[in-house]
Amino acid sequence: MELKDLKKEYSDLAEKYKLPSFKELNENFEIEKIDKDTEILLRDVRKVMMEKIVNSLGFLEMFLNPMNAPRMYLAYMKNMGSEERQSIEKIYGLFAGLNVIALEGEIDYSEKKEVEIIKEIFKAWITAKPDFMKLFAAMKKPNGETIRKERSYFG
């Protein structure tokens, strides 16, 4: 499917169901990579959106369960504050819920249900985006700025 056809078909559905615009979804989820002709475009849109959610879940999982985390993140993980941990858990919980809802859509297709899921994914992503940006900003800080004060005993 060519991009102009995808835009047209999605725009018609967006107008019918009051979905986010093609531009908004494309900027946040790269839906332009849908390249096949389909009779169920909304399912493909949901799947592309969920790719980003699932990838983000994997990234967040690393902070919550750092057993096999890449070495490049270890310094940050050692120095994470409670506010950052809470933020990670909040986003993780939000995205994990989306994952369950999307899996239900895989089992039982309904255009109406796809519309609801797309709206929910978009809303959750926009809600989580500022917290993600804060997390990335904290990760970029030099070690000296994120080091927690260690208590030691001088006998």
C-alpha positions in Angstrom: 0.0 0.0 0.0 1.4 3.4 -0.9 1.7 6.1 1.7 -1.0 8.3 0.2 -3.4 5.4 0.1 -2.7 4.5 3.7 -3.2 8.1 4.7 -6.5 8.3 2.9 -7.8 5.0 4.2 -6.8 5.8 7.8 -8.1 9.4 7.6 -11.5 8.0 6.6 -11.5 5.7 9.6 -10.2 8.4 11.9 -13.0 10.7 10.9 -15.6 8.0 11.3 -14.4 6.9 14.8 -12.8 10.1 16.1 -9.3 8.6 16.2 -6.0 10.6 16.5 -4.8 12.0 13.2 -2.5 10.1 10.9 0.2 12.7 11.6 -0.1 12.2 15.4 0.0 8.4 15.1 2.8 8.4 12.6 5.0 10.8 14.7 4.5 8.6 17.8 4.2 5.1 16.3 5.5 5.2 12.8 2.4 3.7 11.3 3.6 4.6 7.8 5.6 1.4 7.9 2.3 -0.5 7.3 3.0 -1.6 3.7 0.5 -4.2 2.8 -3.0 -3.9 1.5 -5.5 -5.0 4.1 -9.1 -5.1 4.8 -8.6 -4.7 8.5 -6.3 -1.6 8.6 -7.2 -0.8 12.2 -5.8 -4.2 13.4 -2.5 -3.4 11.6 -2.4 0.1 13.1 -2.9 -1.4 16.6 -0.2 -4.0 16.0 2.3 -1.3 14.9 1.4 0.8 18.0 1.8 -2.2 20.2 5.3 -2.9 18.9 6.5 0.3 20.5 4.6 -0.5 23.7 6.1 -4.0 23.9 9.6 -2.6 23.2 9.2 0.0 25.9 8.0 -2.7 28.3 11.2 -4.7 27.6 13.3 -1.6 28.3 11.5 -0.8 31.6 11.6 -4.5 32.6 15.4 -4.2 32.6 15.2 -1.6 35.3 12.7 -3.5 37.4 14.6 -6.8 37.0 18.2 -5.9 36.3 19.6 -9.4 36.5 20.8 -9.5 32.9 20.8 -5.8 32.2 23.4 -4.5 29.7 26.5 -3.1 31.5 25.9 0.4 30.1 22.9 0.9 32.3 24.4 -0.5 35.6 25.8 2.8 36.9 22.5 4.5 36.4 20.5 1.6 38.0 22.7 1.7 41.0 22.0 5.3 41.6 18.3 5.5 40.7 16.2 7.4 43.2 12.9 6.3 44.5 11.1 8.9 42.3 12.6 7.4 39.2 11.7 3.8 40.3 8.1 4.9 41.0 7.9 6.5 37.6 9.2 3.3 35.9 6.7 1.2 37.8 3.9 3.6 36.8 4.7 3.4 33.1 5.3 -0.3 33.3 1.9 -0.9 34.9 0.2 1.3 32.3 1.9 -0.5 29.4 1.4 -4.0 30.9 -2.4 -3.3 31.0 -2.3 -2.3 27.4 -0.6 -5.5 26.5 -3.4 -7.6 28.0 -6.0 -5.5 26.2 -4.2 -5.8 22.9 -3.9 -9.6 23.3 -7.6 -9.8 23.8 -7.9 -8.0 20.4 -5.8 -10.7 18.8 -8.2 -13.4 19.9 -11.5 -11.7 19.2 -11.5 -9.1 16.3 -14.0 -6.3 16.3 -13.6 -3.0 14.5 -15.1 -1.2 17.5 -12.8 -2.9 19.9 -9.8 -2.0 17.7 -10.8 1.6 17.8 -11.1 1.5 21.6 -7.7 -0.1 21.9 -6.0 2.4 19.5 -7.5 5.3 21.5 -6.3 3.7 24.8 -2.8 3.1 23.5 -2.5 6.6 22.2 -3.7 8.1 25.4 -1.4 6.0 27.5 1.6 6.8 25.3 1.0 10.6 25.5 0.5 10.3 29.3 3.8 8.3 29.7 5.9 10.4 27.3 6.9 13.1 29.8 8.0 10.5 32.4 10.0 8.7 29.8 11.7 12.0 28.9 12.6 12.6 32.5 14.0 9.1 32.8 16.2 9.6 29.7 17.3 13.0 31.0 18.3 11.4 34.4 20.2 8.7 32.5 22.3 11.3 30.7 23.5 13.0 33.9 27.1 12.5 34.8 27.6 9.9 37.5 28.5 12.6 40.1 25.0 14.2 39.8 23.1 11.0 40.4 25.2 9.3 43.1 23.3 8.7 46.3 24.9 9.6 49.5 26.4 6.4 51.1 26.3 6.0 54.8 29.4 4.5 56.2 30.5 3.5 59.7 33.7 5.0 61.0 34.1 2.8 64.0 
